[in-house]
Amino acid sequence: MYFKAWLNYDGELNENVRDYFQAVFSNYESNVFSKVNRQMYLHAMEEVKAAANSFLGKKPDEYDFIMNEENFTVIEEKYENTEEQKWKRGILLYYVPENQDNEESLSTDGAYEIKQYLDEEKRFDLWTVRASGGRGILYGTYALIRQAICDGKLTDTGVVKPSLALRMLNHWDNLDGSIERGYSGNSFFFSKNQILVDERTAFYARLLASVGINGVVINNVNVKDMATRLISPLYYAKLREMSELFAGYGIQLFMSLNFAAPMELGGLSGCDPLAEDVVRWWKEKMQEVYREIPNLGGFLVKADSEGRPGPFTYGRTHADGANMLAKEIAPYGGLIIWRCFVYNCKQDWRDKKTDRARAGYDNFMPLDGKFLDNVILQIKNGPMDFQVREPISPLFGGLRSTNQMLEVQIAQEYTGQQRHVCYLVPMWKEALDFHTYCKESDDRVQDIIKGKTFGGRNCGMAGVANTGDDPNWTGHDLAAANLYGFGRLSFDNNLSSEEIAREWISMTFPRTPIVMSNLLYILMNSWSTYEHYTSPLGIGWMVNPSYHYGPNVDGYEYDRWGTYHRADCKGIGIDRTSKGTGYSTQYQKQNAMMYEDVATCPDELLLFFHRILYTDRLKSGKTLIQHIYDTHFEGVEEVKEFIRLFCQLEGVLSEDVFQRILNRLTEQLSSAEEWRDVVNTYFYRKSGIEDEKSREIY
Ligand code: GCW
């Protein structure tokens, strides 16, 4: 069982808009399309049909739905006897051949234009979705439906092009059906070491296409056990089936691979990327894989990190490892996406110079320019690991001659595990908008991953998926805003977090003012609320080790000594300036200087970069200790306000949706209280300083 999420198309529509859905035309020409484009075209038409069915309350065969290469003739024929009916309305999906004059801009993959067409005799009033490829037709169709629902009117868009070439999801699904950091049930891709391709897979592809996702890695980057065998005859037939299904929605299938596959699968004695037998093994493997799954986009690799095998064992670099695979996959047009989440988790934190935050840059910066063109480095937004607040990885703005992708985590591993509401689009937006100062202009992270800054090809954005086989896909109904938002934001970097939230609310819930205002308030404030009652001012962690839910101030799992955050009776924070671990010097000068100085370092990152005394004053004028107490009390009050606002939606939202969300908010409140009490008590005991407002600290 699964719900339709934001594709339910329920609810009243403005009549004016509805009229256009009475008839759907297309200049679908089977001979000019490749098989894949044709499928996307057909899916686009099915989508208009589904929307029309809902909007008009008709059965599928009760309205005009016409496909023909001579579309205008057909439209005319259709209405031959209805001359008196002026301004016949409809929707036309219009294929624009790529080489047609003046249509250059539509030739970008995924580009579309929504445009009104009024014929001279004023008989037809059509809204056309124009594109020169299957993805464009699909995306334009979804955009048109979105306009109808969210705006209650249709509007000319001009040519719309995706901001980023690659817009990918990374699933951390295991073949046994479990999901690493999964908070919405089990995998719907795998169960008991079998691959599932069914109706739900198709609906998922539809959901993703509707927000512009064009690549999906289906298995966990920690490739173990049976997952290593995904590149073996055992699974090819199913993978091919899945890749074809995805392709019909403009989505390429990717997989994570095990760097040690030549040993674990091939029986070789090692996996040295420069050893002849290893290279030969991969050459033959790639040949076999692409013969069996020709649509495969390529592989994602986690190497030499958290116990995963990699080139280090053989004294080789990440470039050696990535390039070897890239060379062997190149003949098939495949990509190797290599993760920069590489650090030594056995570091001794008692050494004041030790700093995991440095690791990504230290490992990869020396390799800039050494990677082949079909290698992309995938970089987490922050230097640590998806904490509620981190600075942007200095690899962005550092690397100049390497294809780069930004990795964010849609799954809420450290942000409440989809039991707390935490709308993450504002965080990702900050990452995209961050000025790296690597150039005079076009220096933002989004410019870099667009290939604008340094001309990189094959760039984009990846999100760790937050879905599972729960009926509502994301556990918390409100967490679907993050999945929706990831797609929309990676497709259009210019959208604001609020615009995206508004769209998602309109697409998902009854369209009434109170639903919009109250849910919008909750979503837009949820990240800062979560930050308030959890770990302060960018220090990070403070969660229970291993499962990462709930407060544990000394809980950083790779620090047995409880010294990670350097808290003692006087203060807290890590000196990451040039006088400390030197991490701040990894940034371009302007940013390095900003972080180096307490006076210019943004407050929200103060403890990430500096050690501060509890009695020191922040920019707000408050002492650090008072800030910690206040924000933790406030965070809890803010959750109470969420609940108050949400309860006003009783009777407006359907009963089951209302109850599900209310249950999660109630759990969030008790968890927030626990966070408040644990964190405040910890710092009260450490510092011995009373709360100025004499509130009770447990
Ligand atoms: O955040 C950490 C997670 C691991 C994850 C790792 C990674 C897939 O706790 O579960 O492993 O990041 O990104 O590789």
Residues whose N, C-alpha, C, O or C-beta is under 5 A from the ligand:
A	BS01	GCW	E180 N222 F341 D385
